[in-house]
Amino acid sequence: KTTIVTLDLTHQVLASGAVQHRILHGSNDPSTPPTVLRRILHALLAFFASTYNTVFGLSTGPPLHDPVAVAVILSNLNPASAKGHPGKVLSFQTGGERYRVDIVTDGLHGKDPVATGQLGRLFAVATESPGITIPRGVDLDSFWDLILDCIQRADEWNAARKQM
């Protein structure tokens, strides 16, 4: 029942300029002012896009680590969600493998590789018994549709609250 969302996966989900534009404006007319929520999310993405470009040379947009990890709840990797919403859940590609995962906990925190050793290194070994799922891919169009739907729902909820 445990899923690990790796950097290999989250670096497939990049908030490109086109995605950032969709987040800012949704499906609405771009001449309509974006909501406060959309402006905040866009500003965060713009900040991280700049940082990832400066620090890592990643100019195609920032990866979305936390949203990808949370999206597992609404995916084929969550049996309750898959059963409750057949055909409507986000699809992660796993290859069906399960893994036994060991993480090195011996070593000291710091910058000296001699002192830290392999502290924090993860070893994943395929297993036939129940183990951890490590997705290798995600349906990107469905992922962004899910994100945009969540933002739209939040906009609608905020608008309804203002009318109360």
C-alpha positions in Angstrom: 0.0 0.0 0.0 3.0 2.3 0.2 4.1 4.3 -2.9 7.3 6.2 -3.2 7.3 9.2 -5.6 10.8 9.7 -6.8 12.6 12.7 -8.3 12.8 10.6 -11.5 9.0 10.8 -11.7 8.5 14.4 -10.4 11.0 15.7 -13.0 8.7 14.4 -15.7 6.0 16.8 -14.5 7.3 20.2 -15.3 5.2 23.4 -15.1 6.1 24.8 -18.5 5.2 28.3 -19.6 2.0 27.0 -21.2 1.0 25.3 -18.0 1.8 28.4 -16.0 -0.4 30.4 -18.3 -3.3 27.9 -17.9 -2.9 28.0 -14.1 -3.0 31.8 -14.2 -6.0 32.1 -16.6 -7.7 28.8 -16.5 -10.0 28.3 -19.4 -11.3 31.8 -19.0 -10.8 34.7 -21.3 -7.1 35.9 -20.7 -8.4 39.5 -20.5 -10.4 38.6 -17.4 -8.3 39.3 -14.3 -7.1 36.1 -12.6 -8.3 35.3 -9.1 -6.0 35.9 -6.1 -5.5 32.1 -5.8 -4.3 31.8 -9.4 -2.0 34.9 -9.0 -0.4 33.3 -5.9 0.1 29.9 -7.6 1.5 31.5 -10.7 3.9 33.7 -8.7 5.1 30.5 -6.8 5.7 28.7 -10.1 7.4 31.7 -11.6 9.7 31.9 -8.5 10.6 28.2 -8.7 11.0 28.3 -12.5 13.6 31.1 -12.0 15.3 29.2 -9.2 15.4 25.9 -11.0 16.8 27.7 -14.1 19.5 29.5 -12.1 20.5 26.7 -9.9 20.0 23.6 -12.0 19.8 25.0 -15.6 16.3 23.6 -15.9 14.7 26.1 -18.2 11.6 24.1 -19.2 9.8 24.9 -15.9 9.9 23.7 -12.3 9.0 20.1 -11.3 6.0 19.7 -9.0 7.2 17.4 -6.2 4.4 17.7 -3.6 1.4 17.8 -6.0 2.6 14.6 -7.8 3.0 12.8 -4.4 -0.5 13.9 -3.3 -2.0 13.0 -6.7 -1.3 9.3 -5.8 -4.4 9.5 -3.6 -6.6 10.2 -6.7 -5.0 7.6 -8.9 -5.0 4.0 -9.9 -2.5 3.3 -7.1 -5.2 4.0 -4.5 -7.7 1.1 -4.7 -10.5 3.0 -3.0 -10.2 5.9 -5.5 -9.9 3.6 -8.5 -13.0 1.6 -7.4 -15.1 4.7 -6.6 -14.3 6.5 -9.8 -13.6 3.9 -12.5 -12.1 5.4 -15.6 -11.7 8.8 -14.0 -8.6 8.3 -11.9 -5.1 9.6 -12.7 -3.0 6.8 -14.2 0.5 6.2 -12.9 2.7 3.6 -14.8 4.4 1.1 -12.5 5.1 -2.0 -14.6 3.4 -3.9 -11.8 6.7 -4.4 -9.9 6.9 -4.2 -6.1 10.1 -3.5 -4.2 11.8 -4.1 -0.9 13.3 -0.8 0.1 16.3 -0.3 2.4 17.6 3.2 3.4 21.1 3.7 4.8 20.8 5.3 8.2 24.4 4.8 9.3 26.6 7.9 8.9 26.8 11.5 10.0 24.9 14.5 8.6 27.2 16.9 6.9 29.0 17.8 3.7 32.1 15.6 4.1 31.5 12.5 2.0 33.8 10.5 4.3 31.7 11.3 7.3 28.3 10.9 5.7 29.1 7.7 3.8 26.0 6.6 2.0 23.6 8.1 4.6 20.2 8.5 3.1 20.9 6.3 0.1 17.9 4.1 -1.0 18.3 0.6 -2.2 15.3 -0.9 -4.0 15.2 -4.6 -4.8 12.4 -6.2 -6.8 10.3 -8.7 -4.7 7.5 -11.1 -5.3 6.1 -10.5 -1.8 4.1 -7.4 -1.0 6.4 -4.4 -1.3 6.5 -0.7 -2.2 5.3 0.6 -5.5 7.6 3.0 -7.4 5.8 4.6 -10.3 7.9 5.4 -13.4 5.5 7.6 -15.3 2.2 9.5 -15.1 -0.4 10.5 -17.6 0.7 14.2 -17.9 -2.4 15.5 -19.6 -4.6 13.9 -16.9 -2.4 15.2 -14.2 -2.6 18.8 -15.4 -6.4 18.4 -16.0 -6.7 17.3 -12.3 -4.6 20.2 -11.0 -6.6 22.7 -13.1 -9.9 21.2 -12.0 -8.8 21.5 -8.3 -7.9 25.1 -8.9 -11.2 25.8 -10.6 -13.1 24.2 -7.7 -11.2 26.3 -5.2 -12.0 29.4 -7.2 -15.7 28.5 -7.2 -15.7 27.8 -3.5 -14.0 31.1 -2.8 -16.5 33.0 -4.9 -19.4 31.3 -3.2 -17.9 32.2 0.2 -17.7 35.9 -0.8 -21.4 35.8 -1.6 -22.4 34.6 1.8 
